[in-house]
Amino acid sequence: MALALAACGGGESAAPAPGQATDDANGAAEGPSEVSGEFDWRRYEGETIRMVANQHPWQEAIQPLVGEFTELTGIEVEFEALPEAQFRQRVQVEMTSGSEDLDVFMTNVQNEGATFAANDWYADLRAFAEDEAITSEEYDFDDLSPGVLDGHSFGETLTGIPIQLETQMLFYRTDIFEEHGVEVPQTMEDLEAVAAEIDDPEGTRAFTARGRAAASVTQISTYLFNFGGAWTTDDGQAAFASPEGVEAFDFYGRMVREYGPPGAVNNSWEEALPLFQQGEVAMYTDASTFLPQIIDEETSQVADTVGFAKMPAGPGGEFQTFNGWALGISAFTQKANPAWYFVQWATSPEMVERLTAEGIAGARQSIDFGETYPEDWVTAFTESLGDARAQLPAVQPVAEVRDAIGQAVVESISGGEVEPAVEAAAQSFDSIVASGPAPTDD
């Protein structure tokens, strides 16, 4: 199967409000036009916008299609694709300088989102999407997952329209479940009961998940939420050292330690995924993105005996999580409306469906995945998006915060004292956030 799912203070110049002129010399309208009959895709004909992207499966799929956008709209696109480190540096530098040359860019809100939002570097895309003068009826903004849009919002500002999403998912061996007569776990309690039933210390172990410090933080998030915990309070202070949070960290560590192969504290997905592919573990929780690797008969020994399910509910409820990339518009651009036309085209129902067929799962709830995807994967993915929460806390600097939280995960997996480890991580969290990067003054 050829799937390629992707694997997570402004200055004085600001983006014109939706519907405002961007460049009269290039034929832009001077204000909102009457919406009558067919949508006017040629309204900004003659404009040129600049798009900066991370090198990524979505970018590889969309870039060859940009000519179709130009043919539809008359808007030329200068499309730049850079390796991730260079991409992040380029966007950061241009935003810090207040450059008007950057119009549209890829953004991962769970990484740079808090920093960019604190500096007012994002244009509010909700205002564009709700403006009938510049948004086609066929765009169907309400079809985008509300939970995911909330996860891309800071205050009232919608920072990006998702272009690629992943949720956390339970992968399991259908043959082993059948052999032991067990059902797919519906709760965390079920998950451990099934693990205890099917675990074979001399053969196939029952369970694994990421154990390496920072890499584990996105994965423990669903456990945290479903045990009734949260990353932060409403005012941004660490909340995960609550009794519910400690219980979640303890459970995650116990599952990985007691029912899985040794050495898990060294494992990110690069090490954990092959354990499942090679038949060494019967259950694995990680990103939905890994579907292609799991069902590829050339690389996976268990390709024909895999099932997919939503993450189990916990004593605190059932919450699913997401991560992924989005398209944002710079708050400094003077071509905000033509930029929105590009975002609108790239995230339209038609385009999302086309890219989904290429293995790039988007955020629309109505997309027909067809026969390319396993039915149970589609069910788990689409049901998870309905009220999904962001995997990472919306704080800055997120990398240092992940390192601090990850140490508590490592301590739990190692069989150490969980409560003091989580409390220490929470103290570090608050200290890091308090001393984190401040908004820039332009």
N, C-alpha and C positions, 0 to 999 in steps of 0.2 A: 504494500500500500504506500503510495507516494504522498504522504502527508508531510508538512513541514511546519508544524506548530512552533511558534517562537518561544524560546526559553528566557524580568522584573524590572522700595521707595522710588517710585518713578521720578523723573525729572520734570522739566516744564512741558516738554512735548509729550503728548499722549495720543493713543489711537482715537481717531474720530469716532463719535457715537454712531451706532448703527443707522444707516440711511443717509449719513452726511456725505458730502463730496470728499473725494480723495485726491483727484488731479483733473481739473476741468480740461486741461490741454489734451488729455488722453480720453476725453469723452465720458468722464464719470458724471453721474447725475448730481445735481446740486442739492437734492433733498429727497425725502421719501416720495415714491411715485405711487399712483393709484394701482392697486392690485386688481387687474381686470383680465379675465381670460387666461391665456397661457403665460406661464412664468417667463420673465425676461432674463434669460441666461446671458444675453449679449450686452447687458447694461454697462459693463466695465470693459468692453472691447477696446483693445489697444494698450491696456495696462500691462505691466510686467511686475511680478512678485518674486520674492526670493524665499525658498524653502530650504531649511537645514535639517538633515535627518541623521540619525544614528544608523550605521550599517546593521541591517536587521532583516529578517525574512519579510516583514511588512514592506520595508523600503524596496527590497529587491522585487517584490510583486507589483508595487504601485508605480515605481519609476517608469517602467516601459509603457505605462498606460497614460502618462501625463499628456501625451499628444492628443488623446481623446478629450481631455479637459480643455485644452487650447482650442480644439476644433469646435467644441460646444460653446465656449464663452468668448473666444477671442483674446483671452488673457494668457500671456506667455509666463512660463515658470522657469526660473533659474533654480535648478534642483541640485543641492550639494549633499553628498553622503560621505560621512567620515567615520573612522573607527571610534568606538564609544568614548575612550578617554579623550581623544582629540575633539570629538563632538561636544562633550560636556564642557571642556575648556573653552571652545569657541563660543558657545551660547552664553556661558558665564561672563566672558570678557565683553561680549557685545551688549549684554544686558547691563553690566556694571557701568559701561560707558554711555548708556542711553542711546545706542546706535539706532537710527531710523532705517537702516538698510536691511534689517532682519524682519520679515513679515510673519512667516509661519515656521514652526519648529516642533519636532517631536519632544515630548516631555514625559518623564516618569514621576508622577506627582508624589509617590512615596519616597522618592529620593530627594529631588530638589524642590518639591512643591512648597514646603513650609518656608524655605528661604526666598523663593521667587515671590510667593504671596505676601510675605512680610515686607518686601521691597516694592510691591505693586507693579511687578513686571508682567503680569498676565492681564490681557484684556478679558472682560467678562463675556463668555460665549453664550450665556443664557440670554443676554440682551439681544444678541444677533439672531439666535434661534427663534425667539419669540416675535421678531419683527417681520411681518408678512410682506413688507416691501422688498426684502432681500432674502427671504427664505421660501422656497417652494413648498406648496402643500404636500407634495410627494415626499418631502424629507421626513415627515412623521417623527418629530422630536420626542413625542410621548412613547415611542417604541423603544427608546434607549432605556436600559435598566435603571430604575430610580435609585437603587442602592449604590450602583456604580457611579452615577452622576453625583450623588451625595459625597461619595468618597473622593471625587475630583473637585470638590468645592471647599473653599475657605471663606467662612462667613457667607455672604451673598454672592461671592464671585465663583462662577464655574470656570475653572482654569483650563480645562481641556475636554475634547470629545474623544472617547476611547477608540483606538484603532486595533488593539490586540489585547486580549484578556486571558488570564489563566485563573482558575480557582484551585483550591486544594481538594484532593479527591482520595478516596480509598481504592487502591488496586488490590485485588485478591485472586487467589488461585481457585478457580471453580472446581477443578478435579479434586483438590485436597478438601475443600468444603464438602463436596459430595461424599468423599470417602469417609469423612467423620460425621456426616449427617448434621452439619451445622448450617445455620442461616446467616445471611448477611447481617452484620451488627447494625442495629438501629440506635444504640446508645453507647456511651463510653463504657458503661458496665458490661454491656454485651461484648464490646471489643476485647476487653481483658478476659472475659469468660471464654470466648472463642480462641484467643491466643493460648490460654492454659490448656484447652482441649486438644489443639492441633500441634502444639510445639513438640519438636523432636530434636533434643540436644545433640543427638548423634547423626542427624540427617537434616531435613529442612526445618529451619527455625521459623517461628510463627510470625515475627514482626520486625520491621525496621523503619527508621525515619532518620532525618538528618540529625547529627550530633555535634558537628563542629560548631564552635561558639556562634559567630555572627550569622553563619548560614542557617542555623536552626531557628532563628527568631521569627522569620516569616511563617515557619511551619508550626510553631507552638501557638501561634495566634488563635487558630480555631479552637484549640484545646482550652486556651485561656477564656475566650468568650463563652464557650459552651459549659464551662464550669461556673460561669457567673461572674467572671472577672473582667477587667478592662485595663487598657494600657495607661490611660490618664483620667484625671478628674476633669471637670468642665473648665477649670482654670489652668490646665496643662501640667499639673503635678502628677508624679508617678502614682498609679493606683493599683499596680499589679502585685504589690506585697500584701494585699488583703488575704483573709483566710481562703477565699475562693481561688485567688491567684496562686497561692502557695500550693493548694491542692492540685491545681492544673500542672504546675511545674513538677510536683512529686509524681503525678500520674504519668506524664510524658517520659520522665526519666526512668520510672519503673518499667514501663512497657518496653523501652529500647534496651534496658539493661537485662531484664529478667527473661525476655522472650526473643531476643535477637542475638546475632553474632557479636563477638567481642570486638573491641576497637572502635565502637561507634562514635566516640568523641572526636575521631579524626575524619569522620565522613561528612562531606557535603553531598549534593545530589550526584556528583561525578562518581563517587564511591558507592553510594546507596543504591542508585538505579541498577547498576550491573548485578548487584546481589539478587535483585528481583528477576532481572532478565535471565540470569543463569540458574534460576530455580533454587537458590539458597534460602530464600525467605518466602513465606506464603502470603503475607500482607505487607503493604507498603503505603504510607500516606505521604503524598507530595503533590507537585503541580500537575494539573490536567494537561499541561504542555507536553508531557512525556508520552502521550499516546503513541506517536509514530514509532518511537524506539521500542515500546513494549510490544507492539503487534507486528513488528518487522521480523519476518521469519528468518532473515539472514543474520540478525543480531540478537534475537531473543529466543531462548529455548522454550519459553512458555507462551509463545504468541497465540496459540490456539486454545489456551486454558486460562484466560484472564477475564475477570469481571470488574466492573467499575461501579462505584457507589458514592453518594454524597458522604461527607464527613458525619459521623454519628453525633447525635444530640447528647447533651450532658445534663447534669442537675440544674444548670442555669439556663437551659433552653437549647434551641438549635439555630446556630448562626453559621453562615458560610463566609468565606473570605475571598478577596481577589487581589491580583497585582497585574500590572501591564503598562502599556504605553498609550499615549494620547497625542492629539494634535492641539497645540496652543497657538495663540496669536499674540505677538509682542504688544505690550502696552505703548510702545514708542512708534509703532508703524504709522505711516501716513496713508497706508493703503489697506486699511482694516477691512473694508467691504469686499474688495477683490480677494483679499486673504480669506475672508469668510466663505466666499464662493468656492474656493479650493477646498476648505475644510468640509463644507457642505457636500461637495461632490465626492470627496474621498471617503466620507462616512455615511453616504446615502444607502438606503436599503439595497439598491441594485449592486453597488460596489462591495458592500459588506458580504452579500451573498456570493459574488464572484470570488472574493478572496477567501471566503470560508471554504469554497470548493478546492482551494489550493492549500488548505490546512491552517489558515490564519483565522482563528476564531475571534469574532468581534463581540460587541456589546448589545446587539439588537436582539430583542426577545422573540421576534417573529421569523427569524431565519430558518429556512429548511436546510438541514445539514445533508439531506439525501442519504444515499447508501454508502457513502465513503466512510462514515464514522459508525462505530458500533452503537447500537440503539441504547444500551445502558449507559454508555459514556455521554451521549447526547442528553439523555434524561437527567443525569447527574449534573452536567454542566449547565443546562438551561434552568433547572430548578435552583441551582446554587446562586445564579445571578440575580434572582428576584430581589433579595434584600441583603446582598453581600456587603460585608464590611471590609475596609482597607486592612491589609495585613500588618502594616507598620504604623506606629504612632506618628501623628502629624507634627513632628518636632524638628528642630535643627540644633546641632548637626546629626543627621540620622546615622551615619557610619559609626560614630563614637558611641551612640546610644545602643546600637546593635551589639557592639563589642561588649558593653557592660551587661546587657541582658543575657547575652550568650554565655557568659561565665557562670551564671546561675543554672542554665540548662546543663552545662558540662558537669557542674557539681552534682546535680540531680542524677544524671546518667551514671556518674562515677560512684553513686551510693553514699554521697556525703550528706551533711546536714542541710536540708533544703530551705527551711524557713530563714535562717540567718543569711544564707546565700542570696535568696530573693530580696531580703531586706537590704542587704549591701548593694545589690544591683539597683534597687529603687533609689537609694541615697546617691549612688553614682549618676543615675539618670537625672535626678533633679539638679545635681551640681553641674553636669555637662550642659544641660539645657539652659541653666542660669548664666553660664559663661560662654554660651554659643555665639555664633556670629550675629552681630547686630545689623539692623537694616542700614543700607548705605545712604549717605547724604549726597545728593547730586547738586 
